[in-house]
């Protein structure tokens, strides 16, 4: 496989498509030009391996990272020593287990995970849908955890990224984060809501009912409901149920949304946002 082929294989697919100007490492072009320090270079290498379809030889990594092979060899050797990168017998390189060991702690200890995950999984099992948790990172929703309960073939990969404006996730984010939605939104499917006034109505629905809906607006045939998780400090992340559109319609968006909104509101109260749940009595 040529370097050009590998470059093409690194282009994000539907689940990780970006609305920003990101390079093959998932960084802005300006950030790539600033990879001058040792730590920045190491992260640039690891991001290349993260995006690759499989293990890569040193020469290809050097070309993609814009680093001399001698400098790259030193970086890779240190990463291999820390098990952050694994060197195979054929001298190809892939990410190593220590990154998973470190990264899972972030996901497990995040506020959104601690506040709702157990209850979210229980509800997903009852409904027969996929439960997802995500936080905002690098102008995307970063998927922290997923749990599939239904018998269907929809992949929501842990560690994947979804555009901020995607479907119900975008609606929940813009309704509760305080961030102004962009004036123009991409059309992911024929059902995507791109009209500014129609999208504003969707945001009003989210604020009033506590959840947003996705009727195949981000991926064909896929339905979802999403609710924001907030704390006393503001927006923390989101919880979502995802399934084939037909499954959500069978359960009804109103019922699935009601279940999710109740869970997200209780989680937000746990994190100090008292505006999401009516309180009886006085202090």
LINBELDA-V856779 format. One record per backbone hydrogen bond with DSSP energy under -0.5 kcal/mol. CO is the residue of the C=O (numbers start at 1). NH is the residue of the N-H. If there is no record, write none. Layout:
CO|NH  CO|NH
//
This chain:
2|6  3|7  4|8  5|9  6|10  7|10  8|11  13|16  13|17  14|17  20|22  21|29  23|26  27|23  28|32  29|33  30|34  31|34  32|35  34|36  37|41  38|42  39|43  40|44  41|45  42|46  43|47  44|48  45|49  46|50  47|51  48|52  56|93  57|61  58|62  59|63  60|64  61|65  62|66  62|67  68|72  69|73  70|74  71|75  72|76  73|77  74|78  75|79  76|80  77|81  78|82  79|84  79|85  80|83  83|98  84|96  86|88  86|94  88|91  91|58  92|88  93|56  94|86  96|99  96|100  97|101  98|102  99|103  100|104  102|105  102|106  103|107  104|108  105|109  106|110  107|110  110|114  111|115  112|116  113|117  116|120  117|121  118|122  119|123  120|124  121|125  122|126  123|127  124|128  124|129  129|149  130|242  131|147  132|240  133|144  133|145  134|238  135|142  137|140  139|164  140|137  140|142  141|143  141|162  142|135  142|144  143|159  145|133  147|131  147|149  150|152  152|154  157|160  160|143  162|141  163|166  166|169  166|170  167|171  168|172  169|173  170|174  171|175  172|176  173|177  186|188  189|192  192|194  195|199  196|200  197|201  198|202  199|203  200|204  201|205  202|206  203|207  204|208  205|209  206|210  212|226  214|216  214|224  216|191  217|189  219|222  221|245  222|216  223|243  224|214  225|241  226|212  227|239  228|230  229|236  229|237  231|234  234|231  237|229  238|134  239|227  240|132  241|225  242|130  243|223  244|247  244|248  245|249  246|250  247|251  248|252  252|256  253|257  254|258  255|259  256|260  257|261  258|262  259|263  260|264  261|265  262|266  263|267  264|268  265|269  266|270  267|271  268|273  269|272  271|232  272|274  273|276
//
